[in-house]
Amino acid sequence: KMFYTCGPNEAMVVSGFGRSPPLMIAGGRVFVIPCIQQIQRITLNTLTLNVKSDKVYTRHGVPISVTGIAQVKIQGQNKEMLATACQMFMGKSEAEIAVIALETLEGHQRAIIAHLTVEEIYQDRKKFSEQVFKVASSDLVNMGIGVVSYTLKDVHDDQDYLHSLGKARTAQVQKDARIGEAQYKRDAVMREAHAMQEKVSAQYKNEIEMAKSQRDYELKKAAYDVEVNTKKAESEMAYQLQVAKTKQRIEEEKMQVQVVERTQQITLQEQEIIRKEMELEAKIKKPAEAEKYRLERLAEAQRLQLIMEAEAEAESIKVKAFALEAKGRAEAEQMSKKAEAFKQYKDGAMVDMLLEKLPLMAEEISKPLSEANKVTMVSSGGSEVGAAKLAGEVLEIMTRLPAAVEKLTGIDISQLKGFL
């Protein structure tokens, strides 16, 4: 098999074994079996034709020459038209197909010119082109060719008919122009007169309207003046009333201000009194209280000092008394030891020894009392120390002394009273 292709501007026709009817392909590809199948090509290009008809007599016998431009092509998309074109043009070149289509179009163009006048062809070219396109298309379709477009390019003659027609038309146009100009001037004069009339009428109407407006203005102005004067008088009265009210309000405000000022003065006076009282208290009362407090504290300090001195003196006396007691005990113990050491002594010697020591003991006991200049009674929370108590304590010591001596020496001092 052989593989063939073609572009969109041509068609392939495959005939022979297995291809009945022949296969037509517009722009594509196909397999062809050599020797038993045949492939042929036909162009689908658009053909431009210069359709020229020289000295064709129109309906009124005026010979004219017409030139048109047509675009035609074989319709490859329509299978029926392609099959018809293949039957008629297969094996022909593009130029040969163009000649056949050109002759067909030129014949139809001549036929249409013969049925029209020069004026119809010259003045309405679009209508002429549409008629040629319509007639030629219906005939070329039977050949498989479609007319893409047709345009009338030129119309001329050798008898200066179109020129004369142009002159007549020009003269007619000039005539129409002169008539139109005259009519325009006439209409202009008429319009001017009418405009002047309307102007005068409008002027009169305007003056009348102005007079009416002036009258209405004066009337309305008078009414407005009355209303304005009334409003002005009311405004002046209202102003005076408002001034009186304002003055009254101002007087009331002044009275209130005076009341406030008086109240503030009273408040200031009260504050001044308080301030003077505080100043008096700060300058006189507080210093007096401070002095009183100072004297009380000083008296209290002196009292505490006296109490402490009395307590210290009493404590000193008490300590000395206990010291004497301890010394007496020590001496008694010493005497006991001496008594044990001198048992061989007689009672007289022992009494002599005791009598020798008694003055020393009495001297030691009475020594603290002989050194005291005075005895002061002091109260300190329920504790009392005095001469009577001190004497009692000394007496108690003296009363315990014989017992201590008897305990240490074994001698009963009370039995020596007679001896002494």
Secondary structure as a PSIPRED ss2 file (coil, helix, strand):
# PSIPRED VFORMAT (PSIPRED V4.0)

   1 K C   1.000  0.000  0.000
   2 M E   0.000  0.000  1.000
   3 F E   0.000  0.000  1.000
   4 Y E   0.000  0.000  1.000
   5 T E   0.000  0.000  1.000
   6 C C   1.000  0.000  0.000
   7 G C   1.000  0.000  0.000
   8 P C   1.000  0.000  0.000
   9 N C   1.000  0.000  0.000
  10 E E   0.000  0.000  1.000
  11 A E   0.000  0.000  1.000
  12 M E   0.000  0.000  1.000
  13 V E   0.000  0.000  1.000
  14 V E   0.000  0.000  1.000
  15 S E   0.000  0.000  1.000
  16 G E   0.000  0.000  1.000
  17 F C   1.000  0.000  0.000
  18 G C   1.000  0.000  0.000
  19 R E   0.000  0.000  1.000
  20 S E   0.000  0.000  1.000
  21 P E   0.000  0.000  1.000
  22 P E   0.000  0.000  1.000
  23 L E   0.000  0.000  1.000
  24 M E   0.000  0.000  1.000
  25 I E   0.000  0.000  1.000
  26 A E   0.000  0.000  1.000
  27 G C   1.000  0.000  0.000
  28 G C   1.000  0.000  0.000
  29 R E   0.000  0.000  1.000
  30 V E   0.000  0.000  1.000
  31 F E   0.000  0.000  1.000
  32 V E   0.000  0.000  1.000
  33 I C   1.000  0.000  0.000
  34 P C   1.000  0.000  0.000
  35 C C   1.000  0.000  0.000
  36 I C   1.000  0.000  0.000
  37 Q E   0.000  0.000  1.000
  38 Q E   0.000  0.000  1.000
  39 I E   0.000  0.000  1.000
  40 Q E   0.000  0.000  1.000
  41 R E   0.000  0.000  1.000
  42 I E   0.000  0.000  1.000
  43 T E   0.000  0.000  1.000
  44 L C   1.000  0.000  0.000
  45 N C   1.000  0.000  0.000
  46 T C   1.000  0.000  0.000
  47 L E   0.000  0.000  1.000
  48 T E   0.000  0.000  1.000
  49 L E   0.000  0.000  1.000
  50 N E   0.000  0.000  1.000
  51 V E   0.000  0.000  1.000
  52 K E   0.000  0.000  1.000
  53 S E   0.000  0.000  1.000
  54 D E   0.000  0.000  1.000
  55 K E   0.000  0.000  1.000
  56 V E   0.000  0.000  1.000
  57 Y E   0.000  0.000  1.000
  58 T C   1.000  0.000  0.000
  59 R C   1.000  0.000  0.000
  60 H C   1.000  0.000  0.000
  61 G C   1.000  0.000  0.000
  62 V C   1.000  0.000  0.000
  63 P E   0.000  0.000  1.000
  64 I E   0.000  0.000  1.000
  65 S E   0.000  0.000  1.000
  66 V E   0.000  0.000  1.000
  67 T E   0.000  0.000  1.000
  68 G E   0.000  0.000  1.000
  69 I E   0.000  0.000  1.000
  70 A E   0.000  0.000  1.000
  71 Q E   0.000  0.000  1.000
  72 V E   0.000  0.000  1.000
  73 K E   0.000  0.000  1.000
  74 I E   0.000  0.000  1.000
  75 Q C   1.000  0.000  0.000
  76 G C   1.000  0.000  0.000
  77 Q C   1.000  0.000  0.000
  78 N C   1.000  0.000  0.000
  79 K H   0.000  1.000  0.000
  80 E H   0.000  1.000  0.000
  81 M H   0.000  1.000  0.000
  82 L H   0.000  1.000  0.000
  83 A H   0.000  1.000  0.000
  84 T H   0.000  1.000  0.000
  85 A H   0.000  1.000  0.000
  86 C H   0.000  1.000  0.000
  87 Q H   0.000  1.000  0.000
  88 M H   0.000  1.000  0.000
  89 F H   0.000  1.000  0.000
  90 M C   1.000  0.000  0.000
  91 G C   1.000  0.000  0.000
  92 K C   1.000  0.000  0.000
  93 S C   1.000  0.000  0.000
  94 E H   0.000  1.000  0.000
  95 A H   0.000  1.000  0.000
  96 E H   0.000  1.000  0.000
  97 I H   0.000  1.000  0.000
  98 A H   0.000  1.000  0.000
  99 V H   0.000  1.000  0.000
 100 I H   0.000  1.000  0.000
 101 A H   0.000  1.000  0.000
 102 L H   0.000  1.000  0.000
 103 E H   0.000  1.000  0.000
 104 T H   0.000  1.000  0.000
 105 L H   0.000  1.000  0.000
 106 E H   0.000  1.000  0.000
 107 G H   0.000  1.000  0.000
 108 H H   0.000  1.000  0.000
 109 Q H   0.000  1.000  0.000
 110 R H   0.000  1.000  0.000
 111 A H   0.000  1.000  0.000
 112 I H   0.000  1.000  0.000
 113 I H   0.000  1.000  0.000
 114 A H   0.000  1.000  0.000
 115 H C   1.000  0.000  0.000
 116 L C   1.000  0.000  0.000
 117 T C   1.000  0.000  0.000
 118 V H   0.000  1.000  0.000
 119 E H   0.000  1.000  0.000
 120 E H   0.000  1.000  0.000
 121 I H   0.000  1.000  0.000
 122 Y H   0.000  1.000  0.000
 123 Q H   0.000  1.000  0.000
 124 D C   1.000  0.000  0.000
 125 R H   0.000  1.000  0.000
 126 K H   0.000  1.000  0.000
 127 K H   0.000  1.000  0.000
 128 F H   0.000  1.000  0.000
 129 S H   0.000  1.000  0.000
 130 E H   0.000  1.000  0.000
 131 Q H   0.000  1.000  0.000
 132 V H   0.000  1.000  0.000
 133 F H   0.000  1.000  0.000
 134 K H   0.000  1.000  0.000
 135 V H   0.000  1.000  0.000
 136 A H   0.000  1.000  0.000
 137 S H   0.000  1.000  0.000
 138 S H   0.000  1.000  0.000
 139 D H   0.000  1.000  0.000
 140 L H   0.000  1.000  0.000
 141 V H   0.000  1.000  0.000
 142 N H   0.000  1.000  0.000
 143 M H   0.000  1.000  0.000
 144 G C   1.000  0.000  0.000
 145 I E   0.000  0.000  1.000
 146 G E   0.000  0.000  1.000
 147 V E   0.000  0.000  1.000
 148 V E   0.000  0.000  1.000
 149 S E   0.000  0.000  1.000
 150 Y E   0.000  0.000  1.000
 151 T E   0.000  0.000  1.000
 152 L E   0.000  0.000  1.000
 153 K E   0.000  0.000  1.000
 154 D E   0.000  0.000  1.000
 155 V E   0.000  0.000  1.000
 156 H E   0.000  0.000  1.000
 157 D C   1.000  0.000  0.000
 158 D C   1.000  0.000  0.000
 159 Q C   1.000  0.000  0.000
 160 D C   1.000  0.000  0.000
 161 Y H   0.000  1.000  0.000
 162 L H   0.000  1.000  0.000
 163 H H   0.000  1.000  0.000
 164 S H   0.000  1.000  0.000
 165 L H   0.000  1.000  0.000
 166 G H   0.000  1.000  0.000
 167 K H   0.000  1.000  0.000
 168 A H   0.000  1.000  0.000
 169 R H   0.000  1.000  0.000
 170 T H   0.000  1.000  0.000
 171 A H   0.000  1.000  0.000
 172 Q H   0.000  1.000  0.000
 173 V H   0.000  1.000  0.000
 174 Q H   0.000  1.000  0.000
 175 K H   0.000  1.000  0.000
 176 D H   0.000  1.000  0.000
 177 A H   0.000  1.000  0.000
 178 R H   0.000  1.000  0.000
 179 I H   0.000  1.000  0.000
 180 G H   0.000  1.000  0.000
 181 E H   0.000  1.000  0.000
 182 A H   0.000  1.000  0.000
 183 Q H   0.000  1.000  0.000
 184 Y H   0.000  1.000  0.000
 185 K H   0.000  1.000  0.000
 186 R H   0.000  1.000  0.000
 187 D H   0.000  1.000  0.000
 188 A H   0.000  1.000  0.000
 189 V H   0.000  1.000  0.000
 190 M H   0.000  1.000  0.000
 191 R H   0.000  1.000  0.000
 192 E H   0.000  1.000  0.000
 193 A H   0.000  1.000  0.000
 194 H H   0.000  1.000  0.000
 195 A H   0.000  1.000  0.000
 196 M H   0.000  1.000  0.000
 197 Q H   0.000  1.000  0.000
 198 E H   0.000  1.000  0.000
 199 K H   0.000  1.000  0.000
 200 V H   0.000  1.000  0.000
 201 S H   0.000  1.000  0.000
 202 A H   0.000  1.000  0.000
 203 Q H   0.000  1.000  0.000
 204 Y H   0.000  1.000  0.000
 205 K H   0.000  1.000  0.000
 206 N H   0.000  1.000  0.000
 207 E H   0.000  1.000  0.000
 208 I H   0.000  1.000  0.000
 209 E H   0.000  1.000  0.000
 210 M H   0.000  1.000  0.000
 211 A H   0.000  1.000  0.000
 212 K H   0.000  1.000  0.000
 213 S H   0.000  1.000  0.000
 214 Q H   0.000  1.000  0.000
 215 R H   0.000  1.000  0.000
 216 D H   0.000  1.000  0.000
 217 Y H   0.000  1.000  0.000
 218 E H   0.000  1.000  0.000
 219 L H   0.000  1.000  0.000
 220 K H   0.000  1.000  0.000
 221 K H   0.000  1.000  0.000
 222 A H   0.000  1.000  0.000
 223 A H   0.000  1.000  0.000
 224 Y H   0.000  1.000  0.000
 225 D H   0.000  1.000  0.000
 226 V H   0.000  1.000  0.000
 227 E H   0.000  1.000  0.000
 228 V H   0.000  1.000  0.000
 229 N H   0.000  1.000  0.000
 230 T H   0.000  1.000  0.000
 231 K H   0.000  1.000  0.000
 232 K H   0.000  1.000  0.000
 233 A H   0.000  1.000  0.000
 234 E H   0.000  1.000  0.000
 235 S H   0.000  1.000  0.000
 236 E H   0.000  1.000  0.000
 237 M H   0.000  1.000  0.000
 238 A H   0.000  1.000  0.000
 239 Y H   0.000  1.000  0.000
 240 Q H   0.000  1.000  0.000
 241 L H   0.000  1.000  0.000
 242 Q H   0.000  1.000  0.000
 243 V H   0.000  1.000  0.000
 244 A H   0.000  1.000  0.000
 245 K H   0.000  1.000  0.000
 246 T H   0.000  1.000  0.000
 247 K H   0.000  1.000  0.000
 248 Q H   0.000  1.000  0.000
 249 R H   0.000  1.000  0.000
 250 I H   0.000  1.000  0.000
 251 E H   0.000  1.000  0.000
 252 E H   0.000  1.000  0.000
 253 E H   0.000  1.000  0.000
 254 K H   0.000  1.000  0.000
 255 M H   0.000  1.000  0.000
 256 Q H   0.000  1.000  0.000
 257 V H   0.000  1.000  0.000
 258 Q H   0.000  1.000  0.000
 259 V H   0.000  1.000  0.000
 260 V H   0.000  1.000  0.000
 261 E H   0.000  1.000  0.000
 262 R H   0.000  1.000  0.000
 263 T H   0.000  1.000  0.000
 264 Q H   0.000  1.000  0.000
 265 Q H   0.000  1.000  0.000
 266 I H   0.000  1.000  0.000
 267 T H   0.000  1.000  0.000
 268 L H   0.000  1.000  0.000
 269 Q H   0.000  1.000  0.000
 270 E H   0.000  1.000  0.000
 271 Q H   0.000  1.000  0.000
 272 E H   0.000  1.000  0.000
 273 I H   0.000  1.000  0.000
 274 I H   0.000  1.000  0.000
 275 R H   0.000  1.000  0.000
 276 K H   0.000  1.000  0.000
 277 E H   0.000  1.000  0.000
 278 M H   0.000  1.000  0.000
 279 E H   0.000  1.000  0.000
 280 L H   0.000  1.000  0.000
 281 E H   0.000  1.000  0.000
 282 A H   0.000  1.000  0.000
 283 K H   0.000  1.000  0.000
 284 I H   0.000  1.000  0.000
 285 K H   0.000  1.000  0.000
 286 K H   0.000  1.000  0.000
 287 P H   0.000  1.000  0.000
 288 A H   0.000  1.000  0.000
 289 E H   0.000  1.000  0.000
 290 A H   0.000  1.000  0.000
 291 E H   0.000  1.000  0.000
 292 K H   0.000  1.000  0.000
 293 Y H   0.000  1.000  0.000
 294 R H   0.000  1.000  0.000
 295 L H   0.000  1.000  0.000
 296 E H   0.000  1.000  0.000
 297 R H   0.000  1.000  0.000
 298 L H   0.000  1.000  0.000
 299 A H   0.000  1.000  0.000
 300 E H   0.000  1.000  0.000
 301 A H   0.000  1.000  0.000
 302 Q H   0.000  1.000  0.000
 303 R H   0.000  1.000  0.000
 304 L H   0.000  1.000  0.000
 305 Q H   0.000  1.000  0.000
 306 L H   0.000  1.000  0.000
 307 I H   0.000  1.000  0.000
 308 M H   0.000  1.000  0.000
 309 E H   0.000  1.000  0.000
 310 A H   0.000  1.000  0.000
 311 E H   0.000  1.000  0.000
 312 A H   0.000  1.000  0.000
 313 E H   0.000  1.000  0.000
 314 A H   0.000  1.000  0.000
 315 E H   0.000  1.000  0.000
 316 S H   0.000  1.000  0.000
 317 I H   0.000  1.000  0.000
 318 K H   0.000  1.000  0.000
 319 V H   0.000  1.000  0.000
 320 K H   0.000  1.000  0.000
 321 A H   0.000  1.000  0.000
 322 F H   0.000  1.000  0.000
 323 A H   0.000  1.000  0.000
 324 L H   0.000  1.000  0.000
 325 E H   0.000  1.000  0.000
 326 A H   0.000  1.000  0.000
 327 K H   0.000  1.000  0.000
 328 G H   0.000  1.000  0.000
 329 R H   0.000  1.000  0.000
 330 A H   0.000  1.000  0.000
 331 E H   0.000  1.000  0.000
 332 A H   0.000  1.000  0.000
 333 E H   0.000  1.000  0.000
 334 Q H   0.000  1.000  0.000
 335 M H   0.000  1.000  0.000
 336 S H   0.000  1.000  0.000
 337 K H   0.000  1.000  0.000
 338 K H   0.000  1.000  0.000
 339 A H   0.000  1.000  0.000
 340 E H   0.000  1.000  0.000
 341 A H   0.000  1.000  0.000
 342 F C   1.000  0.000  0.000
 343 K C   1.000  0.000  0.000
 344 Q C   1.000  0.000  0.000
 345 Y C   1.000  0.000  0.000
 346 K C   1.000  0.000  0.000
 347 D H   0.000  1.000  0.000
 348 G H   0.000  1.000  0.000
 349 A H   0.000  1.000  0.000
 350 M H   0.000  1.000  0.000
 351 V H   0.000  1.000  0.000
 352 D H   0.000  1.000  0.000
 353 M H   0.000  1.000  0.000
 354 L H   0.000  1.000  0.000
 355 L H   0.000  1.000  0.000
 356 E H   0.000  1.000  0.000
 357 K H   0.000  1.000  0.000
 358 L H   0.000  1.000  0.000
 359 P H   0.000  1.000  0.000
 360 L H   0.000  1.000  0.000
 361 M H   0.000  1.000  0.000
 362 A H   0.000  1.000  0.000
 363 E H   0.000  1.000  0.000
 364 E H   0.000  1.000  0.000
 365 I H   0.000  1.000  0.000
 366 S H   0.000  1.000  0.000
 367 K H   0.000  1.000  0.000
 368 P H   0.000  1.000  0.000
 369 L H   0.000  1.000  0.000
 370 S H   0.000  1.000  0.000
 371 E H   0.000  1.000  0.000
 372 A C   1.000  0.000  0.000
 373 N C   1.000  0.000  0.000
 374 K C   1.000  0.000  0.000
 375 V C   1.000  0.000  0.000
 376 T C   1.000  0.000  0.000
 377 M C   1.000  0.000  0.000
 378 V E   0.000  0.000  1.000
 379 S E   0.000  0.000  1.000
 380 S E   0.000  0.000  1.000
 381 G C   1.000  0.000  0.000
 382 G C   1.000  0.000  0.000
 383 S E   0.000  0.000  1.000
 384 E E   0.000  0.000  1.000
 385 V E   0.000  0.000  1.000
 386 G C   1.000  0.000  0.000
 387 A H   0.000  1.000  0.000
 388 A H   0.000  1.000  0.000
 389 K H   0.000  1.000  0.000
 390 L H   0.000  1.000  0.000
 391 A H   0.000  1.000  0.000
 392 G H   0.000  1.000  0.000
 393 E H   0.000  1.000  0.000
 394 V H   0.000  1.000  0.000
 395 L H   0.000  1.000  0.000
 396 E H   0.000  1.000  0.000
 397 I H   0.000  1.000  0.000
 398 M H   0.000  1.000  0.000
 399 T H   0.000  1.000  0.000
 400 R H   0.000  1.000  0.000
 401 L H   0.000  1.000  0.000
 402 P H   0.000  1.000  0.000
 403 A H   0.000  1.000  0.000
 404 A H   0.000  1.000  0.000
 405 V H   0.000  1.000  0.000
 406 E H   0.000  1.000  0.000
 407 K H   0.000  1.000  0.000
 408 L H   0.000  1.000  0.000
 409 T H   0.000  1.000  0.000
 410 G C   1.000  0.000  0.000
 411 I C   1.000  0.000  0.000
 412 D C   1.000  0.000  0.000
 413 I H   0.000  1.000  0.000
 414 S H   0.000  1.000  0.000
 415 Q H   0.000  1.000  0.000
 416 L H   0.000  1.000  0.000
 417 K C   1.000  0.000  0.000
 418 G C   1.000  0.000  0.000
 419 F C   1.000  0.000  0.000
 420 L C   1.000  0.000  0.000
